[in-house]
Amino acid sequence: MKRRTAHALFAAAAIGCGAIALYQGARLHQATRINTAIAHAQDLSAFDETVAEARFARALAWSKEGNFEAALQAYKGLSQSEDAALSLGALYNIGNLQLRAALKHGPDAAFRSLPLIELAKQSYRDLLRRDPQDWDARYNLERALRLAPEADDPIAEEDPPEQEDRVMSTLPGTRLELP
């Protein structure tokens, strides 16, 4: 009886280890496929459009080349991805692209590129809504806010009503009015 139990436990352990090995093999195959697609992101003949990471690598290469529109369209498509890390990275890079385009002619000319700065701020805010702990996005949002500060509340812009100067008497027997 003990021998059968030991053999059954060994068989269960062997099956479990085999399942883990198959799972790890499938992950290795997927990682190899992704790495190959990323390596061939610029080669149009070997580019695998189904691999989101390869599209991200291609968009990154386009942004480094200065192809703003193509990179922006690729990142916008990736920002709707089901992969959270890829989506967050795409939102961050969209904001960076727009901020770089706004600052292309220097920070003094940033007022001419105000729409791009506003779009960058919106992208960083979308990212921070999903991941409030992203410090890089917080820093870049703060930088964009320095370039184009938010408009103050219209209520806060109004002057507060002036209060009348009242002199209160400290003489005993005088009546104090309410303010």
Steps between C-alpha positions, in 0.01 A plus 500: 500500500779739585673418175190586295453829686864594442473417127174699471659801669804473274277479191302805613822693561635396157177611329511832689862561402420409139213749493724772640768417241244523217373834630852641527582370152195679358605822675852463363363453149281812538794703634720386212228597252464845659877558506529401135215733407659787692837437334335517157277800579667710229517221242168520317531153347546324836278728711230316699206739539324265744763551770415814695851531639636516144257780416620681814864456391416630154323804645802566723731480199276739306503748786881486514514561125273802535199346326255660744171416325573131441625450855200683644254285304678182606502604865132596487417153374711344774341714772180296448689173552384242749852473638504757780876559497502553124201732518655709778831519314320616187315775691828617653672509163205686341541771760876507446460529122259789533714677758813462286315635197383797705853570623663451161561875462595553863309564822458869417291413194286250691205738504471447122469127559243525776265240345779241499582574862133462592486164319815387682348598835186304414704194410694516827175544694347197327806300597489621860131408527596142417826491695526775763846380609673580168752762611639561153156601377453721806828677432419553132151624586651750742742613231214544253303692763793738544502566127123553482344558841137415547248780498384594849141464607284794392368516854850535639579781255226725635609741768362414839249754629665765707408498866421819673750606760326496830634640815389314804474681824649344807309724737286316750128513430534537122316263279699285260341445162526184306756508221 
